């Protein structure tokens, strides 16, 4: 699955050539890029994160995309931290082992600036069936660099709070329509132990700038903190950052899931599905799995906006999107895959075959006008769209920022900085170090990064 992609040329028997001449329509595309019956077999390599939506894509590709185009897709699927490392290695070296990879709105402008991605603007504009104008403006803008589109979204997301409506009803607990973090902490304490083995809340504790740092940074933002002030002064050990981190760490230690220091998105999703937690603050994209066909908690989950403190909203903005490596030798085939996987037609395929709640949504305006989707995803569709629309990457906190980003800082150094800081935070959750010590060492790391930008 990870072998270098190539166009494999098959030897065509003479009889087949004669038959092709007689039945030209049936052999359309022979010798070219045509359909599944063509004389050339096409193949691309796709590297992607192991989220549920990608697992669905993997199941549907051969019988739909490959069948209609003749392009075989070799998938490599890895956990989030692992896939980020592998993508960075392959794209930065322009090794070309992978034609397409799942990248986010963090990597896209950075990779584009470095010349690692092919611009998709021309293909998107010429492919009228794709419907580029249908992409939600906030999502499209996040994948644009120098007015060129460098990635197409597979799905978009913000973050919100998910909770067990039945558990809250049994415990006579009321979830506010727009909860504060103080209210959430109180509810977590009261819901802890509501059912045998159930904890009050699930919060990521797994190291990784895209794991524990993502939800933690939204708490930092709404509690008045920031990684850097507008003058590039590091603020990681500031009172506001410290308050938010203490709150997060104390909450997950007191009322969070078992094994919190190793729990990321996937682990929290499993905990929520298996009834091990009463609440979960995380990505809006999780709702499709929780309310999907066969989920043991389908119909039992309520959804409210991301908890706040000093700000009116605090949800993040994120998209897993398809980036095309500039070194790929299969640009045309890669675009065909990207345009299919990001299309409204693919959403309809998922809805009709797997259930409408499982549609990889959050990216197209038309999705939220589709009556079938709105019926199948009625529990969370409106909440998801509102969260994405309300997210403001340029102004996520209470003070000006020197770089865009809500749950990350949009600079190349943040990948390494966030990962190192996340290891300190995860250690604090595990009780191996104090928050004060974790942030003291993290401040030194942030100050080094700040120094690189302060004089620019």
C-alpha positions in Angstrom: 0.0 0.0 0.0 2.9 2.3 0.4 4.8 1.4 -2.8 5.6 4.3 -5.1 2.7 4.8 -7.5 3.1 4.2 -11.2 1.2 3.7 -14.4 1.3 0.1 -15.2 1.2 -0.7 -18.9 -0.5 -4.0 -19.8 0.2 -5.9 -23.0 -3.0 -6.0 -25.0 -3.6 -9.3 -27.0 -4.2 -8.9 -30.7 -7.6 -10.3 -30.5 -8.5 -7.6 -28.0 -7.3 -4.9 -30.4 -9.6 -6.3 -33.1 -12.5 -6.5 -30.7 -11.8 -3.0 -29.6 -12.0 -1.8 -33.2 -15.3 -3.5 -33.7 -16.7 -2.3 -30.4 -15.2 1.1 -30.1 -17.7 2.4 -27.6 -17.1 -0.5 -25.2 -13.3 0.2 -25.3 -13.5 4.0 -24.9 -10.3 5.3 -23.3 -8.2 2.4 -24.3 -4.6 3.5 -24.3 -5.4 6.7 -22.4 -6.7 7.7 -19.0 -10.1 6.2 -19.6 -12.4 4.0 -17.6 -11.9 0.7 -15.8 -11.8 -1.1 -19.2 -8.9 0.9 -20.5 -5.6 -0.6 -21.7 -3.7 1.4 -19.1 -4.1 0.8 -15.4 -3.8 3.9 -13.3 -2.8 4.0 -9.7 -2.3 6.7 -7.0 -1.1 6.5 -3.4 -3.2 8.3 -0.8 -2.0 8.8 2.8 -4.7 9.7 5.3 -5.6 9.9 9.0 -7.6 7.0 10.5 -10.7 8.9 11.3 -14.2 7.3 10.8 -15.0 9.4 7.7 -11.8 8.1 6.0 -12.6 4.5 6.9 -15.9 5.0 5.1 -14.1 6.5 2.1 -11.8 3.5 1.9 -14.8 1.1 1.8 -16.5 3.0 -1.0 -13.6 3.9 -3.3 -13.1 0.6 -5.3 -16.8 0.0 -6.1 -17.4 3.6 -7.1 -14.4 5.8 -7.9 -12.2 3.1 -9.3 -15.1 1.4 -11.1 -16.0 4.6 -13.0 -12.4 5.9 -13.6 -10.1 2.9 -13.7 -7.9 4.6 -11.2 -6.8 2.3 -8.4 -6.3 4.0 -5.0 -3.7 2.6 -2.6 -4.5 3.9 0.9 -2.1 4.2 3.8 -4.1 4.9 7.0 -2.3 6.0 10.2 -3.2 7.5 13.6 -3.1 11.3 13.6 0.3 11.9 15.1 1.9 9.3 12.9 0.3 10.5 9.7 1.4 14.1 10.4 5.0 13.0 10.7 4.9 10.8 7.6 3.2 13.6 5.5 5.7 16.2 6.6 8.6 13.9 5.7 7.3 12.9 2.3 6.1 16.4 1.2 9.1 18.3 2.6 11.5 16.1 0.7 9.2 16.0 -2.3 9.9 12.2 -2.4 6.6 11.7 -4.3 5.8 8.4 -2.5 2.3 9.7 -1.9 0.3 11.6 -4.5 -2.4 12.9 -2.1 -2.5 13.3 1.6 -4.9 14.5 4.3 -3.6 17.9 5.4 -5.3 20.6 7.4 -5.8 24.3 7.4 -2.7 24.5 9.5 -0.3 22.8 7.1 -1.9 24.1 3.8 -0.6 27.7 3.7 2.8 26.6 5.1 3.2 23.7 2.6 2.1 26.0 -0.2 4.6 28.7 0.8 7.3 26.1 0.7 6.4 24.9 -2.8 5.3 21.4 -1.7 1.8 21.5 -3.0 0.3 21.9 -6.5 -2.3 24.7 -6.9 -5.8 23.3 -7.4 -7.3 26.6 -8.6 -7.2 25.8 -12.3 -8.6 22.3 -12.0 -11.3 23.5 -9.6 -12.4 26.3 -11.9 -12.4 24.2 -15.1 -14.2 21.3 -13.4 -17.6 22.9 -13.3 -19.2 19.7 -11.8 -17.1 20.2 -8.7 -18.8 23.4 -7.5 -16.0 25.3 -5.9 -18.3 28.2 -5.2 -20.3 25.8 -3.0 -17.4 25.4 -0.5 -18.1 27.3 2.8 -16.2 30.6 2.6 -14.4 30.2 6.0 -13.2 26.7 4.9 -12.1 27.8 1.5 -10.2 30.8 2.8 -8.4 28.6 5.3 -7.1 26.5 2.4 -6.0 29.4 0.2 -2.5 31.0 -0.1 -1.7 34.0 -2.3 -5.2 33.7 -3.8 -4.6 30.2 -4.9 -6.5 27.1 -3.6 -4.0 24.5 -2.4 -6.3 21.9 -0.8 -9.9 20.8 -1.1 -11.8 19.9 2.1 -13.0 16.4 2.8 -14.9 17.6 5.8 -14.9 20.7 8.0 -15.4 21.0 11.7 -15.5 23.3 14.7 -15.8 22.1 18.3 -18.8 21.8 20.6 -19.9 20.0 23.8 -21.6 16.7 23.6 -23.5 15.2 26.5 -25.8 12.3 27.3 -29.3 13.6 27.5 -30.7 10.5 29.1 -28.0 10.6 31.9 -28.7 14.2 32.6 -32.4 13.6 32.8 -31.9 10.7 35.2 -29.7 12.9 37.4 -32.0 15.9 37.1 -29.1 17.9 35.5 -29.8 20.7 33.0 -27.3 21.6 30.3 -27.3 25.4 29.6 -27.9 26.5 26.0 -24.6 28.3 26.1 -22.5 26.8 28.9 -19.5 28.3 30.6 -16.5 26.2 31.6 -17.4 26.8 35.3 -20.8 25.3 34.6 -19.3 22.4 32.7 -16.9 21.6 35.6 -19.9 21.5 38.0 -21.9 19.3 35.7 -18.9 16.9 35.3 -18.7 16.5 39.1 -22.4 15.7 39.3 -22.4 13.3 36.4 -19.3 11.5 37.6 -20.6 8.0 38.6 -24.1 8.5 37.2 -23.8 5.0 35.8 -21.4 2.3 36.8 -17.9 3.1 35.5 -19.0 6.4 34.0 -16.9 9.5 34.3 -18.1 13.1 34.1 -16.3 14.2 30.9 -13.7 13.2 28.3 -11.0 15.7 27.4 -8.0 14.9 25.3 -4.8 14.3 27.2 -2.7 12.6 24.5 0.5 14.4 23.5 0.4 16.1 20.1 -0.1 19.6 18.8 -3.3 18.3 17.2 -4.3 16.3 20.2 -4.4 17.8 23.7 -3.2 21.2 22.5 -6.3 21.7 20.3 -9.0 21.7 23.0 -6.6 23.2 25.6 -5.9 26.2 23.5 -9.6 27.0 23.0 -9.8 27.1 26.8 -6.8 29.3 27.0 -8.3 31.7 24.4 -11.6 32.1 26.2 -10.0 32.4 29.6 -8.0 35.4 28.4 -4.7 33.8 27.4 -2.7 33.5 24.2 0.5 31.8 23.1 2.0 35.1 21.9 0.9 38.7 22.3 0.8 41.0 19.2 4.5 41.9 19.7 5.6 38.3 19.7 6.2 38.0 23.5 5.6 34.5 24.7 2.7 34.2 27.1 2.7 30.5 28.0 3.4 31.1 31.7 1.2 34.1 32.0 -1.6 34.2 34.6 -4.3 33.6 32.1 -2.6 30.7 30.3 -1.7 29.2 33.7 -5.3 29.6 35.0 -6.7 27.8 31.9 -4.2 25.0 32.0 -4.8 24.4 35.7 -8.5 24.3 35.0 -8.2 21.8 32.2 -5.7 19.5 33.9 -7.6 19.6 37.2 -10.9 18.9 35.5 -9.7 15.9 33.5 -7.8 14.5 36.6 -10.8 14.8 38.9 -13.7 13.8 36.6 -12.1 12.8 33.3 -11.8 9.5 31.5 -9.6 6.6 32.5 -6.2 6.7 30.8 -6.5 10.4 30.1 -2.8 11.0 29.3 -3.1 8.6 26.4 -6.6 9.6 25.2 -7.0 11.5 22.0 -10.0 12.0 19.6 -10.4 8.3 18.8 -10.2 7.2 22.5 -12.7 9.8 23.6 -15.0 8.8 20.7 -14.9 5.2 21.9 -15.5 6.3 25.5 -18.6 8.3 24.5 -20.0 5.5 22.3 -19.4 2.9 25.0 -21.1 4.9 27.8 -17.9 5.5 29.8 -18.3 9.3 29.9 -21.3 11.6 30.3 -19.8 14.6 28.4 -17.2 15.2 25.7 -15.8 18.5 24.4 -14.3 17.9 21.0 -14.7 18.1 17.2 -18.2 18.6 15.7 -17.3 15.8 13.2 -17.7 13.2 16.0 -21.4 13.7 15.9 -21.9 11.7 12.7 -20.4 8.6 14.4 -22.2 9.1 17.7 -25.6 9.4 16.0 -24.8 7.0 13.2 -26.6 3.8 12.4 -25.5 1.1 14.9 -24.1 3.5 17.5 -25.2 2.4 21.0 -25.8 6.1 21.9 -27.6 7.2 18.8 -30.4 9.6 19.8 -29.1 10.0 23.3 -26.6 12.8 22.6 -27.2 16.5 23.0 -25.0 19.2 21.4 -24.3 22.7 22.7 -21.7 25.3 21.7 -18.1 25.2 23.0 -18.0 26.3 26.6 -16.8 29.9 27.2 -15.4 32.1 29.9 -14.5 35.7 28.7 -15.4 35.3 25.0 -18.8 34.9 23.3 -17.7 31.8 21.4 -14.7 29.5 21.6 -15.1 26.7 19.0 -12.1 26.0 16.7 -12.0 25.9 12.9 -10.5 22.9 11.2 -10.7 20.9 8.1 -9.1 17.6 7.0 -8.5 18.4 3.3 -6.8 16.8 0.3 -3.4 18.2 -0.6 -1.7 17.2 -3.9 2.1 16.8 -3.7 3.9 18.9 -6.3 6.3 16.1 -7.0 3.5 13.7 -7.9 3.7 12.2 -11.4 0.0 11.6 -11.5 -1.5 15.1 -11.2 -4.6 14.5 -13.4 -5.5 11.2 -11.7 -4.9 12.8 -8.3 -7.3 15.7 -9.0 -9.9 13.2 -10.2 -9.7 11.5 -6.8 -9.7 14.8 -4.9 -12.7 16.2 -6.8 -14.6 13.0 -6.2 -13.8 12.7 -2.5 -14.7 16.3 -1.8 -17.8 16.5 -4.0 -21.5 16.8 -3.2 -21.9 13.6 -5.2 -19.7 11.7 -2.7 -21.7 13.1 0.2 -24.9 11.8 -1.5 -23.2 8.4 -2.0 -22.4 8.2 1.7 -25.9 9.3 2.7 -27.6 6.8 0.5 -25.4 3.9 1.3 -24.1 4.4 4.9 -26.7 6.8 6.4 -27.0 10.6 6.2 -25.6 11.2 9.7 -22.2 9.8 8.4 -21.9 12.3 5.6 -18.5 14.1 5.8 -20.1 17.5 6.1 -19.1 21.0 7.3 -17.7 22.1 4.0 -20.5 22.8 1.5 -23.4 25.2 1.6 -25.5 22.8 -0.3 -25.2 20.2 2.4 -27.2 22.4 4.7 -30.0 22.8 2.2 -30.2 19.0 1.5 -33.5 17.8 3.1 -32.2 14.2 3.4 -29.1 15.3 5.2 -31.0 17.7 7.5 -33.4 14.9 8.4 -30.7 12.3 9.0 -28.4 14.7 10.9 -31.1 16.7 12.6 -29.5 16.3 16.1 -26.3 18.2 15.1 -26.5 19.7 11.6 -27.5 23.2 12.7 -25.1 23.2 15.7 -22.2 22.2 13.5 -22.9 24.8 10.8 -23.3 27.5 13.5 -20.0 26.5 15.2 -18.1 26.7 11.9 -19.7 30.0 10.9 -19.0 31.6 14.3 -15.3 30.6 14.4 -12.9 33.5 13.9 -9.3 32.4 13.3 -8.1 36.1 13.2 -9.7 37.0 16.6 -10.2 34.0 18.8 -9.5 35.6 22.2 -9.5 38.8 24.1 -6.4 40.4 22.6 -4.7 40.9 19.2 -2.6 38.0 17.9 0.5 38.1 15.7 -0.6 35.0 13.6 -3.9 33.4 12.7 -5.3 30.3 14.3 -7.7 29.3 17.0 -6.5 25.9 18.3 -3.1 26.4 16.9 -0.7 29.3 16.0 -0.3 29.5 12.2 3.5 29.5 12.0 5.8 26.6 10.9 7.4 26.3 14.3 4.2 25.5 16.1 4.2 21.9 15.0 7.3 21.3 17.0 6.5 23.8 19.8 3.0 22.5 20.3 4.2 18.9 20.4 6.9 19.6 23.0 4.5 21.6 25.1 1.9 18.9 24.8 4.3 16.4 26.3 4.6 18.6 29.3 0.8 19.0 29.7 0.2 15.3 29.3 2.8 14.7 32.0 0.9 17.1 34.3 -2.4 15.2 33.6 -0.6 12.0 34.5 0.6 13.6 37.7 4.3 13.3 36.8 4.9 17.1 36.9 3.0 20.2 38.1 1.3 22.6 35.8 3.7 25.3 37.0 6.8 23.3 36.1 5.2 22.2 32.8 4.5 25.8 31.8 7.9 27.1 33.0 9.8 24.8 30.6 7.2 25.5 27.9 7.6 29.2 28.2 11.3 28.9 27.5 10.5 26.9 24.3 7.9 29.5 23.2 10.3 32.4 23.9 12.8 30.8 21.5 10.2 30.7 18.8 9.1 34.2 19.6 12.6 35.6 19.2 12.7 34.3 15.6 9.6 36.3 14.7 10.0 39.4 16.9 12.4 41.1 14.5 10.7 40.3 11.3 
